């Protein structure tokens, strides 16, 4: 959503920060205000309003207001349903069952609003051009890397999940000039294993996609492409749950894009498998 872009834009001036705070404190103000009225409410100049809109990739205030208005009802509904700390010791099972779907949806909506489609397209093309896909993750991220490995393998793509860096294997890929692409996952953005893997992969000229819950300048500089998943500030905010849902959404965007790329091959193989299964059942 457009409000997520506002909250996550980096390098804000004090005036721009005041403008973002005003919009968050008075969410219905934008619906009726011109750029001059909004600027006056935030005690900033109209030029600051335009500059902030351009920082989030828009042409100006008119485009921002149009997108904000279109998303306003959904934004307010989520704002009402989802608290920063959604549960406490008094939460009942009914609260959990009702709120979790909204939390999941919030994570997906946030992630969608932050995606740069050109990055997704570039990664799809890099995967298509590669003969080996490495997915790197530690802790909880490793099972997710394994799950993505299986999804890629299911559509005929050679993928392997790693929770350590196999330097000798990377050297073999390099010597054999095997086209390779790597995806690296870190919720904190400060994982030393991921940093070292990014350095080594870059030394072999292997293109990389870095997915993190928090922006990290070093990893961003080392990686070819970067995407950011939603996360919270602590376990009370369900930070791991938010990151996991957001991460799976990002990886599935890549998986489904590859599925579309290879649709005819997948359709043919699926039909062959079904025919063999039917033949086996008839013999049975």
N, C-alpha and C positions, 0 to 999 in steps of 0.2 A: 504494500500500500504506500501511497505517497507520503503519509506521515512517518513511515519507517525510514524512508530515504532522508527525511528531515532530521530524524533522531540520530542517524548514523553517519551523516556527512562529517568529514574530518576538517580540521584547521578552520574552525569558525572564528570570526572576529567577535569581540564582545557585543557589538551591535547585532550581529547575526544570531548569536546565542540568545540575546534578549528577544529577538523576533520569534525564534523557535519556542521559547518559553511562553511567550504571549499566546501563540497559536495553541499550544498544549493546554494552557490555563483557560482559554476562552475558545473552545473548539468550534462553536457556531459563528464566530466573528467573521471568518473568511467567507461564509455563505452570502453575506450581505455587504461586505466592505470592499471598497476600491483599494488599490494599492496605497493611495494616500491616507485613507482612513486607517488601514492596518498599520501603516508606518507610524502614524500619530499615536495609536494605542500602545505601540511598543517603544515609543520615544526614539525612533530611528528615522532615517531619511527614506523616501520612496526608492532611491537608488539602491539602498540596502536590500529592499524587498526583491527587486529585480536581480540583484547579484546573487542572493540566496537561491532563487529559482533556477538560475543558470548553473549554480554549483551542484544541483541535483539533476542536471541534464535536461532541463526544460528551456523553452525559448523565452519565457517570461511569465509574468504574474497571471495573464489571461489563461494560459495553458495550465498553470498550477491550480487556479481556482476551479477550472472545469473538471480536472481530475479529482480534486479534493471534494467537490460537490457530489460527483458521481459515487464516490466511495464513502461519503459521510455516514449514511445510515448503517452500513456494515461496520464502520469504524466505531461508532457509538455503541452498537450492540455488543461488540467484542470488548470495548472498554468497560461496559457495565458487567459483563459476564466474567471477565478474567482480571484477577488481581495479581499484583507482582508476586506476592506470596499467596498462592491460591488455597492452601489448606493449612489447618492447624489442629491442635489436639481435640477441638470440638467438632471437627468435620465428620459428617455422617456418610455412610456408604452411598446414600442417594446423591449427596453433594459430589462425591468422587465420580460416580457414574455419569452424572449430568455434565460436570465441568470438563472432564478429560477430553471429550471430542472437540470442545471449543478451544482448548489449549493446543491440541494437535492442529486444528484448522488455522489457529493464529500463527503457529510455527511455519506452516506451509505458505500462508499468505505473506508473512514477513519475508521468507526466503525468495518467493517469486518476485516480490517487489525489488529485491536487491540484486537479482540476477542480471548480468550483462549478456544478452543473447549472442553477441559476437564471440564471447569466450566459450559458450557452449558449442557453437558451430565450429570454432577452431579446434576444440578438443575432439569433437566427433570426427572431423577430418583427420586429425592426428591418430586417433584410434584406428580408423579405416586404413590408414597408410602403414600401420604397424603390424608386425608378426608376433609381438609379445607385449602383453600389458601387465605391468607390475602394480599391485595395490598395497601400499604400506600403511600399517596402523598398529598401535600398541594398546594393551588393555582392552577396554570395551570396543575400541575401534577395530581391533583385529577380527572378531567375529563378523562385524559388518563388512569388512574387506573380503572375508571369505564368502559371505552371502553374495556380494557383488561379483566375485570371481565365478560363482556357480551360474549367476544370471547371464554373464557374458559367454561362458562356455555353452550355455543352453542355446545360444544363437550362433554358435560356431566360431567364437573368438577365443584365441589362446590367452588365458589370463591366469595369474598366480597371485595369491595373497601372501604377504610377508609380514612377520613381526620382528624381523631382524634383517640386517643388510648382508647379503651373501656376495662379498666382493669378488670372489673367484668366478661366480656365475655371471656377474656383471661384466667381468673382464672377458669371459668367453663370448658373451653377446656382442661386446665391443669388437673383439678380434674377428668374429664371424660377420661383422657388420649387419647384425640382425636389427631391422627397424623396430624400435622399442618406444613405448610411451609409459610413463609412470604417474600414478595418482597417490598422493600422500595426504594423510588425514591427521589432524591434531585439534582437539577441542580448545586447549589452552593457547595454542600458537607459540608455546615456549618449550616444545619438546626437543631435547638435544638429539635424540635418535633421528627425528625428522630433519633437523638442521643438517646433521652429518650426511644423511641419505641425499638430501637436496644438493649438498656440495659435491658428493661423489657422482651423482647422476649428471650434474652440470658439467663435470670434468670430462664425461664421456659424450657430451653433446646430446644427451637424451632429453627430449621435451618432457616437461612435468606439469601436472595440475596439482596445486596445493589448496586443500579445503580445510578451513579453520573456523573456530567459533569466535576468535578474537584476532584482530589485525596485528601482525608482527612484521616489522620493517625488514628484518634480516631474511625471513622466509619469503616474503613478497619479492625481495630483490633477487633471490636465488631461483625462484620458480619461474617457469615460462608463463603460466597462467595461474590466476588465483580466483577462488570463489569463497564466499563467507556464509556460514550457517548460523542459525540463531542459537543463542545460549543465554543462560541467566548468570547472575552474579554469585549464586550460592546454591547449595542443595535445597534450601528452603524455597527457592524460586524454581525448583525442578530443572536446574540447568542441564543435567545430563539427558533428561527426557526431551527437552526442547532441542538440544543438539542432535540427538539420535533421530528424531522425526525429521528435522531439517536436512540432515545429512542423507538419509534414505531418499528423501524427495529429490535432492540434487543428483544423486547417483542414478536414480530411476529416470531422471530426465535424459541422462546420457544413454542409459540402457534402451529406453524406448526409441530414442533417436536412432540408435544403431539397429534396432528391430525394424524400423521403417526403411533404413538403408538396405537391409538384407531381406526385405519382406518376401520377395519371390522365392529366394532360396529357402527361407524358413517355411513358407507355405508348401513347397515341394517336399521337403523332408518330413514335415508334419503329416502330409498325405501318405507318404511311403510308410511311415511308422504306423499309421492307422490301418493301412491295408494289410500290413504284416500281422498286426494284432488281430484283425478280423479273420485272417487266414488261420491263425493259431487257434482262435476260438472255435472256428468251424471244424478243425481237426479234432479238437478236444471233445 
